[in-house]
Amino acid sequence: MDLFETIKGYLGNSGATPAEGEAAPGAAAGVPAALITAVLSMLKEHGLSNIIGMLKSKGLGNLVQSWIGSGPNDPVSGEELASAFDPGQVEKLSEESGVPASQVPSTLAQILPSLIDKLTPNGMLEEGSTLDQALDFVKARLGMPSS
């Protein structure tokens, strides 16, 4: 499954853009589309390699390496991500997505391993265009303007 299929899975399979006031596709699956957009924006803004480096420096190197490698992705807990991310970054993701800050780390734990896995095919970091395309893909599904 590639990056776009993974994102589609989080967003739900309908290609419909939500009407004003409706929940975004994927909300029922427990992963708000606005949080996926915020996470992809964070990865773009800070750089995938910088986020990976930060997670490794916070003691999550073995987990992150499993996401980058070709084997199965080891799970990460919300608590581990809460201690790895700066509280200001969690708050920013909360503000951008509408997800309460207390729920951001556990939701990140559901999506971050797969996103990093798909953004690092064959163990190689893919900055730039793939991330831009993924962000535009999610924004299009939400009826938001592309970057």
Backbone bond lengths (Angstrom), bond angles and torsions (degrees), N, CA, C in turn:
res aa  C-N    CA-C-N  psi(-1)  N-CA   C-N-CA  omega(-1)  CA-C   N-CA-C  phi
1 M - - - 1.450 - - 1.523 108.11 -
2 D 1.336 116.81 130.16 1.454 119.69 -178.85 1.532 110.64 -89.30
3 L 1.321 115.66 -179.84 1.463 122.04 -176.74 1.522 111.56 -56.96
4 F 1.327 116.96 -45.48 1.458 119.97 -175.60 1.523 111.93 -68.51
5 E 1.326 117.20 -35.98 1.467 120.32 176.37 1.536 110.26 -67.52
6 T 1.321 116.54 -37.29 1.463 120.86 176.93 1.522 110.19 -62.40
7 I 1.332 116.48 -46.84 1.463 120.71 179.86 1.522 110.21 -64.17
8 K 1.339 116.89 -42.54 1.466 119.80 177.30 1.518 110.60 -57.06
9 G 1.319 116.55 -40.03 1.460 120.43 178.52 1.516 112.08 -61.06
10 Y 1.335 116.62 -39.30 1.467 120.20 177.58 1.520 111.09 -69.33
11 L 1.340 116.07 -36.03 1.451 120.31 -176.05 1.520 112.58 -82.66
12 G 1.294 117.93 -16.96 1.462 121.51 -174.08 1.515 107.91 98.70
13 N 1.290 116.99 162.35 1.452 121.24 -172.44 1.516 114.19 -87.33
14 S 1.304 118.46 -11.38 1.466 117.26 -179.39 1.515 108.70 -75.06
15 G 1.302 115.99 140.58 1.456 120.33 178.77 1.514 111.87 -87.87
16 A 1.315 116.65 2.03 1.455 119.95 -175.35 1.514 111.16 -73.83
17 T 1.289 115.01 142.20 1.453 121.67 173.13 1.518 106.69 -83.75
18 P 1.327 118.63 135.50 1.457 119.13 -178.70 1.529 111.20 -66.15
19 A 1.309 115.05 142.04 1.463 119.57 174.82 1.517 108.37 -72.91
20 E 1.314 115.59 160.42 1.460 119.56 -179.55 1.518 109.63 -55.95
21 G 1.313 116.18 131.08 1.453 121.72 178.72 1.518 114.29 89.03
22 E 1.352 117.94 -10.47 1.458 120.46 178.19 1.517 109.67 -88.92
23 A 1.318 114.97 158.18 1.461 119.73 175.20 1.518 108.79 -70.92
24 A 1.307 116.06 145.56 1.458 120.53 177.33 1.516 109.55 -70.40
25 P 1.346 117.44 151.22 1.455 119.09 174.94 1.527 109.38 -55.65
26 G 1.297 117.54 140.96 1.460 121.40 -179.97 1.502 112.81 96.42
27 A 1.334 117.59 -18.21 1.451 119.18 -179.87 1.518 110.79 -61.04
28 A 1.340 116.29 -37.91 1.458 120.11 179.03 1.519 111.04 -66.45
29 A 1.332 116.95 -27.14 1.453 121.13 179.49 1.523 111.05 -78.45
30 G 1.317 117.66 -3.62 1.452 120.50 176.63 1.513 114.72 93.59
31 V 1.331 118.30 1.19 1.461 121.06 178.79 1.525 107.83 -121.92
32 P 1.320 116.94 98.51 1.467 119.47 -179.92 1.523 111.60 -60.73
33 A 1.323 115.26 132.34 1.462 120.77 -179.01 1.520 111.66 -58.88
34 A 1.325 116.97 -34.46 1.470 119.74 179.82 1.525 111.03 -64.78
35 L 1.331 117.66 -30.67 1.465 119.48 177.51 1.523 110.51 -72.61
36 I 1.332 117.35 -37.70 1.467 119.47 176.07 1.522 109.52 -60.63
37 T 1.327 116.63 -43.90 1.462 120.76 177.52 1.520 111.06 -60.19
38 A 1.330 116.81 -44.71 1.466 121.30 -179.67 1.525 111.26 -63.84
39 V 1.328 117.43 -40.20 1.468 121.04 -179.92 1.530 110.18 -67.08
40 L 1.338 116.92 -45.51 1.467 119.44 178.06 1.527 110.86 -61.89
41 S 1.327 117.29 -38.53 1.464 121.13 176.69 1.522 110.93 -63.71
42 M 1.342 116.79 -40.54 1.460 121.22 178.04 1.526 110.10 -62.73
43 L 1.342 116.45 -44.75 1.462 119.77 179.87 1.524 110.51 -62.59
44 K 1.325 116.27 -37.81 1.467 120.08 178.61 1.525 111.06 -69.67
45 E 1.331 116.37 -46.26 1.462 121.14 -177.09 1.525 112.66 -63.77
46 H 1.326 116.00 -45.60 1.469 120.12 -175.09 1.523 113.01 -93.20
47 G 1.318 116.43 -15.42 1.461 120.54 -178.02 1.517 110.52 89.45
48 L 1.303 114.71 128.97 1.462 120.58 -179.75 1.523 111.20 -56.99
49 S 1.322 116.96 -44.71 1.470 119.57 -178.72 1.525 111.36 -64.15
50 N 1.329 118.11 -34.26 1.469 120.37 177.69 1.525 111.92 -68.87
51 I 1.346 116.69 -40.19 1.463 120.01 178.06 1.527 109.72 -65.45
52 I 1.324 116.62 -43.27 1.467 120.39 177.67 1.524 109.70 -61.26
53 G 1.330 117.39 -45.03 1.464 121.09 178.46 1.517 112.27 -60.72
54 M 1.336 116.79 -40.68 1.462 120.95 178.57 1.521 110.28 -63.34
55 L 1.333 117.55 -45.17 1.465 120.63 179.78 1.527 110.94 -62.97
56 K 1.325 116.24 -40.46 1.467 119.89 177.72 1.523 110.70 -63.93
57 S 1.334 116.76 -41.06 1.467 120.21 -178.67 1.523 112.46 -68.24
58 K 1.325 116.78 -19.67 1.467 121.52 179.15 1.524 111.68 -93.84
59 G 1.334 117.02 13.76 1.459 120.83 174.60 1.516 115.38 91.45
60 L 1.332 117.47 10.94 1.465 120.11 -178.69 1.529 111.79 -104.70
61 G 1.325 116.40 21.96 1.462 121.37 -175.50 1.516 114.47 -56.94
62 N 1.334 117.71 -44.14 1.464 119.76 -179.03 1.527 111.27 -65.50
63 L 1.331 116.46 -40.05 1.460 119.89 178.33 1.523 110.53 -64.45
64 V 1.331 115.77 -49.24 1.463 120.64 -178.02 1.522 110.20 -61.12
65 Q 1.322 116.73 -39.07 1.469 119.44 179.64 1.520 111.16 -62.55
66 S 1.337 117.24 -33.72 1.468 119.32 177.67 1.531 110.96 -68.21
67 W 1.323 117.50 -30.85 1.463 121.18 178.72 1.524 110.83 -71.91
68 I 1.334 115.76 -35.15 1.456 121.83 -178.45 1.527 110.47 -78.94
69 G 1.320 116.62 -36.54 1.457 121.64 -177.26 1.517 112.83 -69.26
70 S 1.318 115.46 179.91 1.464 120.42 -174.86 1.531 113.15 -90.76
71 G 1.311 118.48 -5.65 1.463 121.04 -179.77 1.517 111.93 -86.95
72 P 1.327 115.76 -166.81 1.468 119.33 179.61 1.533 111.14 -68.02
73 N 1.336 115.18 152.40 1.460 121.46 179.12 1.522 109.43 -84.38
74 D 1.325 116.50 121.43 1.461 119.84 174.61 1.521 108.96 -70.11
75 P 1.327 116.85 141.49 1.469 119.13 179.75 1.522 111.80 -73.48
76 V 1.308 114.79 154.62 1.460 122.39 174.85 1.521 106.21 -124.93
77 S 1.310 116.53 148.63 1.466 119.44 179.67 1.531 110.18 -93.85
78 G 1.311 114.67 159.17 1.452 119.85 174.39 1.519 111.14 -60.91
79 E 1.323 116.14 -35.93 1.467 120.11 179.50 1.526 111.13 -63.93
80 E 1.340 116.17 -40.89 1.466 119.41 179.02 1.528 110.52 -63.85
81 L 1.330 116.30 -41.53 1.468 118.96 179.24 1.518 111.80 -71.19
82 A 1.326 116.87 -35.00 1.476 119.93 177.71 1.520 110.37 -61.53
83 S 1.333 117.25 -37.63 1.463 119.09 -179.88 1.529 111.84 -79.67
84 A 1.339 117.43 -22.02 1.466 120.38 -179.37 1.525 112.18 -82.95
85 F 1.324 116.92 -39.86 1.459 120.33 -177.90 1.522 110.81 -84.11
86 D 1.304 115.52 144.67 1.455 122.18 174.07 1.528 107.96 -62.77
87 P 1.333 118.63 137.08 1.468 119.71 178.58 1.527 113.03 -55.38
88 G 1.324 117.15 -32.73 1.457 120.27 177.46 1.525 112.17 -64.33
89 Q 1.342 116.66 -35.21 1.465 120.46 178.41 1.527 110.41 -69.66
90 V 1.320 116.75 -39.65 1.467 120.62 177.14 1.522 109.27 -62.99
91 E 1.321 116.66 -42.98 1.465 121.00 179.20 1.529 111.08 -63.51
92 K 1.330 116.78 -40.27 1.464 120.45 178.51 1.526 110.55 -63.61
93 L 1.331 117.56 -44.32 1.459 120.54 176.98 1.524 110.73 -61.10
94 S 1.327 116.18 -37.76 1.460 121.25 178.04 1.528 110.71 -63.33
95 E 1.321 116.14 -48.53 1.466 120.68 -179.35 1.529 111.74 -62.54
96 E 1.341 116.68 -40.81 1.460 120.39 -177.37 1.521 112.66 -72.55
97 S 1.332 116.36 -26.81 1.469 119.64 -173.58 1.525 114.55 -107.00
98 G 1.327 116.51 -19.09 1.456 119.33 -175.23 1.513 113.27 81.71
99 V 1.315 117.36 3.64 1.468 122.32 177.33 1.527 107.49 -85.11
100 P 1.330 118.46 131.25 1.467 119.36 178.47 1.534 111.15 -55.41
101 A 1.317 116.21 139.27 1.467 121.43 -177.58 1.524 111.71 -54.42
102 S 1.316 117.38 -33.24 1.470 120.23 179.97 1.528 112.25 -67.44
103 Q 1.343 117.51 -20.77 1.462 121.35 -178.72 1.534 113.29 -99.75
104 V 1.321 117.03 -12.92 1.466 120.12 -176.92 1.535 111.72 -59.38
105 P 1.338 120.75 -50.02 1.468 118.40 -177.35 1.532 114.06 -60.13
106 S 1.329 118.07 -40.65 1.468 118.90 -179.36 1.527 111.21 -69.13
107 T 1.318 117.19 -33.89 1.458 119.64 177.13 1.525 110.15 -72.47
108 L 1.322 116.76 -39.16 1.464 120.54 174.40 1.523 110.83 -57.67
109 A 1.325 116.53 -38.50 1.465 120.89 -179.79 1.529 111.07 -61.92
110 Q 1.324 117.26 -27.81 1.468 121.24 178.53 1.522 112.12 -75.21
111 I 1.344 117.33 -34.40 1.462 119.82 -170.03 1.524 115.69 -110.39
112 L 1.327 118.02 -29.41 1.466 120.16 -173.15 1.530 113.46 -62.12
113 P 1.347 119.57 -43.88 1.473 117.93 178.91 1.528 113.05 -57.13
114 S 1.327 117.56 -44.06 1.471 120.34 -179.33 1.521 111.76 -68.45
115 L 1.336 116.55 -41.56 1.464 118.78 179.90 1.519 111.08 -62.68
116 I 1.326 117.06 -45.97 1.469 119.57 179.28 1.524 110.15 -65.31
117 D 1.322 116.97 -39.85 1.464 121.04 177.60 1.528 110.46 -57.30
118 K 1.320 116.88 -47.93 1.466 120.64 -176.72 1.529 112.45 -74.02
119 L 1.320 117.58 -23.71 1.468 121.26 177.33 1.526 112.46 -85.43
120 T 1.334 116.45 -2.14 1.463 121.20 179.39 1.535 110.27 -128.37
121 P 1.330 117.35 59.08 1.467 118.59 -179.61 1.523 110.51 -63.03
122 N 1.312 115.49 140.50 1.475 122.05 -179.11 1.525 112.06 57.27
123 G 1.344 116.64 26.52 1.454 120.65 177.65 1.513 114.53 74.63
124 M 1.329 117.12 13.25 1.458 121.48 -178.37 1.517 109.80 -108.62
125 L 1.336 116.27 135.42 1.457 120.82 176.67 1.513 110.06 -71.20
126 E 1.318 115.40 133.93 1.466 120.24 175.60 1.516 108.08 -117.90
127 E 1.310 116.36 95.30 1.458 121.54 175.56 1.522 107.52 -84.43
128 G 1.300 116.40 166.38 1.451 119.81 168.54 1.510 115.85 79.46
129 S 1.330 116.49 -116.62 1.458 121.11 -163.92 1.523 114.42 -58.26
130 T 1.317 119.48 -42.34 1.460 120.24 -179.72 1.518 110.27 -63.79
131 L 1.302 116.74 -42.00 1.464 121.50 178.54 1.530 110.26 -66.24
132 D 1.327 117.30 -41.95 1.464 121.23 176.56 1.523 110.72 -60.80
133 Q 1.326 116.58 -44.02 1.459 120.73 179.64 1.526 111.28 -63.67
134 A 1.332 117.07 -40.71 1.464 120.64 179.31 1.520 110.64 -64.41
135 L 1.313 116.52 -42.56 1.458 120.67 179.35 1.525 110.73 -64.50
136 D 1.330 117.15 -43.96 1.464 120.71 177.46 1.527 111.10 -63.80
137 F 1.325 117.26 -36.56 1.462 122.26 178.86 1.527 110.64 -61.05
138 V 1.336 116.45 -48.20 1.466 120.46 -179.22 1.525 109.94 -66.18
139 K 1.325 116.79 -44.13 1.466 120.12 -179.93 1.532 110.96 -61.13
140 A 1.310 116.97 -39.64 1.469 120.42 178.55 1.525 110.13 -63.11
141 R 1.321 116.16 -40.38 1.477 120.11 179.58 1.525 110.75 -65.13
142 L 1.329 116.35 -27.48 1.466 120.64 -178.95 1.522 112.32 -95.29
143 G 1.324 116.57 -0.27 1.462 119.80 -178.95 1.513 113.21 74.02
144 M 1.325 117.10 23.12 1.467 121.95 179.43 1.528 108.66 -96.94
145 P 1.341 117.81 154.19 1.463 119.85 176.92 1.538 110.76 -67.48
146 S 1.331 115.89 145.79 1.463 121.14 177.90 1.513 109.96 -72.61
147 S 1.335 113.91 160.83 1.468 118.87 179.48 1.500 111.51 -85.03
